Structures are given as C-alpha cells and as structure tokens.
Amino acid sequence: MKTNKKSSELSFSANRKTLKRSIMTDVYSPTTAPNPKSSWFTVPSDSLDTVRCGVKGLEVLLSLVAFVLEEVVNSCVNCSALYFFEFVSCTAFLFTLLLLILLSTTLQTRVGITCWPRLVRPPKRH
C-alpha cells in the first residue's frame, strides 16, 4: 500500500506540473507579444537601404575632411571666402551626421517627422 501511495503522489505531482504548464501557456500565450527587433541600428529599413547608408556615411566623412582641411589653413589674404567655406563644411558635416543617425536608428520613429520619403528620396520624374 505504501508504494501505491507514493506512486499516486508522484502521479498527482506530475499531473499538477502538467496542469500548471497548461494554465501558464493558456494565460500568457495569447497576450504576450513577441520581442521586436532589439537592435538600435536599423539598416536596411523603409527610409534607408544599405547603399544609401554607405553614400550618407561617405558624405559625412568627406564633409568632415573638408572642415578639418579648412581649419589647417594658418594665414589668408582674403578670409571672407574661407569663413564661408568653414560655415558650409561644418553645417554639411553636422546636418548629414544628424540625418544619418536619425535614418539608421530607431530615433526616426520618435521624432515625429511623417514625410521621410520626400526628404530622403528624390521625387520620381514622369
């Protein structure tokens, strides 16, 4: 009789685990959403494909090189053109870097700009 009691306790325990597992899957399966992409770097995406990301990266690099080369100049005769070039190269570097960061990360969904296709892609010609 003792073995029968132990076997019924084991059976009850096993049934209880199965029942608990069944309840857990019934409760949590329909309501639990799958984990979205956990990566913060989202290339390729709808707004930026791999090739355009490379081109934007090259733009950032070239505008940085232009800005650094302008800063190397020690003396100039007519400095107004040099100051204008400094402004343009620094602005181009900062703007393209900001655009690359926004388009290649998940920040573009938090900014609230809804016209990304018009900003990123040129209009189609008919």
Backbone hydrogen bonds in HBPLUS format (Angstrom, degrees):
<---DONOR---> <-ACCEPTOR-->    atom                        ^
c    i                          cat <-CA-CA->   ^        H-A-AA   ^      H-
h    n   atom  resd res      DA  || num        DHA   H-A  angle D-A-AA Bond
n    s   type  num  typ     dist DA aas  dist angle  dist       angle   num
A0005-LYS N   A0001-MET O   2.98 MM   4  6.29 149.9  2.07 149.1 156.6     1
A0006-LYS N   A0002-LYS O   3.07 MM   4  6.38 159.2  2.11 148.5 153.7     2
A0007-SER N   A0003-THR O   2.87 MM   4  6.03 159.0  1.92 147.1 153.4     3
A0008-SER N   A0004-ASN O   2.92 MM   4  6.09 148.4  2.02 140.7 149.3     4
A0009-GLU N   A0005-LYS O   2.89 MM   4  6.12 147.1  2.00 143.2 152.6     5
A0010-LEU N   A0006-LYS O   2.85 MM   4  6.12 157.8  1.90 151.0 156.8     6
A0011-SER N   A0007-SER O   2.92 MM   4  6.04 153.8  1.98 139.9 147.6     7
A0012-PHE N   A0008-SER O   2.85 MM   4  5.99 155.1  1.91 141.3 148.2     8
A0013-SER N   A0009-GLU O   2.83 MM   4  6.01 156.6  1.88 145.6 152.5     9
A0014-ALA N   A0010-LEU O   2.86 MM   4  6.05 159.3  1.90 148.0 153.6    10
A0015-ASN N   A0011-SER O   2.86 MM   4  6.04 159.3  1.90 147.3 153.5    11
A0016-ARG N   A0012-PHE O   2.80 MM   4  5.96 148.3  1.90 143.8 153.1    12
A0017-LYS N   A0013-SER O   3.03 MM   4  6.31 154.3  2.09 147.1 152.8    13
A0018-THR N   A0014-ALA O   3.01 MM   4  6.26 160.7  2.05 148.6 154.0    14
A0019-LEU N   A0015-ASN O   2.81 MM   4  5.96 158.3  1.85 146.7 153.3    15
A0020-LYS N   A0016-ARG O   2.81 MM   4  5.98 159.1  1.85 146.7 152.8    16
A0021-ARG N   A0017-LYS O   2.84 MM   4  6.02 160.0  1.88 148.6 154.0    17
A0022-SER N   A0018-THR O   2.86 MM   4  6.04 152.0  1.93 145.1 153.4    18
A0023-ILE N   A0019-LEU O   2.87 MM   4  6.13 156.2  1.93 150.6 156.8    19
A0024-MET N   A0020-LYS O   2.91 MM   4  6.12 159.9  1.95 148.6 154.4    20
A0025-THR N   A0021-ARG O   3.05 MM   4  6.27 160.4  2.09 147.4 151.8    21
A0026-ASP N   A0022-SER O   2.99 MM   4  6.14 151.5  2.07 143.1 151.6    22
A0027-VAL N   A0023-ILE O   2.89 MM   4  6.05 151.6  1.98 151.2 158.3    23
A0028-TYR N   A0024-MET O   2.96 MM   4  5.97 171.6  1.96 152.7 155.4    24
A0029-SER N   A0025-THR O   3.12 MM   4  5.32 151.0  2.21 128.6 135.3    25
A0032-THR N   A0028-TYR O   3.09 MM   4  5.71 139.2  2.26 146.3 153.1    26
A0042-THR N   A0104-SER O   2.83 MM  62  5.35 152.4  1.91 131.1 139.3    27
A0045-SER N   A0048-LEU O   2.87 MM   3  5.27 155.9  1.93 135.3 143.2    28
A0053-CYS N   A0049-ASP O   2.99 MM   4  6.14 147.0  2.10 146.8 156.6    29
A0054-GLY N   A0050-THR O   3.06 MM   4  6.34 151.2  2.15 143.7 150.7    30
A0055-VAL N   A0051-VAL O   2.98 MM   4  6.34 152.7  2.06 148.4 156.4    31
A0056-LYS N   A0052-ARG O   2.89 MM   4  6.09 159.3  1.94 146.1 151.5    32
A0057-GLY N   A0053-CYS O   2.90 MM   4  6.11 154.2  1.97 145.1 152.5    33
A0058-LEU N   A0054-GLY O   2.95 MM   4  6.17 150.8  2.04 143.0 150.7    34
A0059-GLU N   A0055-VAL O   2.91 MM   4  6.21 151.0  1.99 147.2 155.4    35
A0060-VAL N   A0056-LYS O   2.99 MM   4  6.29 157.1  2.04 149.0 154.4    36
A0061-LEU N   A0057-GLY O   3.02 MM   4  6.26 160.0  2.06 145.8 151.3    37
A0062-LEU N   A0058-LEU O   2.88 MM   4  6.09 166.5  1.90 154.0 157.3    38
A0063-SER N   A0059-GLU O   2.95 MM   4  6.07 160.8  1.99 149.7 155.0    39
A0064-LEU N   A0060-VAL O   3.02 MM   4  6.15 147.5  2.12 143.5 152.4    40
A0065-VAL N   A0061-LEU O   2.95 MM   4  6.24 156.0  2.01 148.0 154.7    41
A0066-ALA N   A0062-LEU O   2.93 MM   4  6.18 158.2  1.98 147.8 153.5    42
A0067-PHE N   A0063-SER O   3.06 MM   4  6.19 155.3  2.12 139.2 145.6    43
A0068-VAL N   A0064-LEU O   2.93 MM   4  6.18 161.6  1.96 152.5 157.3    44
A0069-LEU N   A0065-VAL O   2.89 MM   4  6.06 164.9  1.91 153.3 157.5    45
A0070-GLU N   A0066-ALA O   3.03 MM   4  6.15 147.3  2.14 141.5 150.1    46
A0071-GLU N   A0067-PHE O   3.10 MM   4  6.35 146.0  2.22 141.9 150.7    47
A0071-GLU N   A0068-VAL O   3.12 MM   3  5.11 120.2  2.49  94.1 108.9    48
A0072-VAL N   A0069-LEU O   3.31 MM   3  5.18 141.6  2.46  92.7 103.2    49
A0073-VAL N   A0070-GLU O   3.40 MM   3  5.76 149.7  2.50 105.1 112.2    50
A0083-TYR N   A0079-CYS O   2.90 MM   4  6.12 154.9  1.96 155.1 161.5    51
A0084-PHE N   A0080-SER O   3.03 MM   4  6.23 153.0  2.11 142.2 149.6    52
A0085-PHE N   A0081-ALA O   2.94 MM   4  6.17 157.0  2.00 144.9 151.0    53
A0086-GLU N   A0082-LEU O   2.89 MM   4  6.11 148.1  2.00 141.7 151.0    54
A0087-PHE N   A0083-TYR O   3.00 MM   4  6.25 157.7  2.05 146.1 151.1    55
A0088-VAL N   A0084-PHE O   2.95 MM   4  6.22 164.5  1.97 152.9 156.9    56
A0089-SER N   A0085-PHE O   2.87 MM   4  5.95 168.1  1.89 151.1 154.7    57
A0090-CYS N   A0086-GLU O   3.01 MM   4  6.01 158.9  2.05 145.4 151.5    58
A0091-THR N   A0087-PHE O   2.96 MM   4  6.02 160.9  1.99 147.2 153.1    59
A0092-ALA N   A0088-VAL O   2.89 MM   4  6.00 158.8  1.93 147.3 153.5    60
A0093-PHE N   A0089-SER O   3.02 MM   4  6.12 155.6  2.08 140.0 146.5    61
A0094-LEU N   A0090-CYS O   3.00 MM   4  6.22 171.5  2.01 153.4 155.2    62
A0095-PHE N   A0091-THR O   2.89 MM   4  5.92 165.2  1.91 151.6 156.4    63
A0096-THR N   A0092-ALA O   3.00 MM   4  5.94 167.3  2.02 145.7 149.9    64
A0097-LEU N   A0093-PHE O   2.99 MM   4  6.01 151.5  2.07 144.2 152.6    65
A0098-LEU N   A0094-LEU O   2.96 MM   4  6.08 159.1  2.00 144.2 150.0    66
A0099-LEU N   A0095-PHE O   2.90 MM   4  6.11 162.2  1.93 150.6 155.8    67
A0100-LEU N   A0096-THR O   2.91 MM   4  5.98 156.9  1.96 141.4 147.7    68
A0101-ILE N   A0097-LEU O   2.94 MM   4  6.14 159.4  1.98 148.8 154.3    69
A0102-LEU N   A0098-LEU O   2.92 MM   4  6.11 164.6  1.94 152.6 157.0    70
A0103-LEU N   A0099-LEU O   2.95 MM   4  6.04 165.1  1.97 150.6 154.7    71
A0104-SER N   A0100-LEU O   3.01 MM   4  5.91 144.4  2.14 143.3 151.3    72
A0109-THR N   A0106-THR O   3.33 MM   3  5.94 152.8  2.41 113.1 118.8    73
A0110-ARG N   A0107-LEU O   2.98 MM   3  5.16 134.6  2.19 102.9 115.8    74
A0111-VAL N   A0107-LEU O   3.11 MM   4  6.29 133.4  2.34 153.5 165.9    75
A0118-ARG N   A0115-CYS O   3.17 MM   3  5.56 125.4  2.49 108.2 120.7    76
A0119-LEU N   A0115-CYS O   3.19 MM   4  6.49 148.0  2.30 148.7 158.3    77
A0119-LEU N   A0116-TRP O   3.06 MM   3  5.01 120.4  2.43  97.0 112.6    78
A0120-VAL N   A0116-TRP O   2.85 MM   4  5.87 156.3  1.91 163.3 168.3    79
A0121-ARG N   A0117-PRO O   3.05 MM   4  5.58 153.5  2.13 133.3 141.2    80
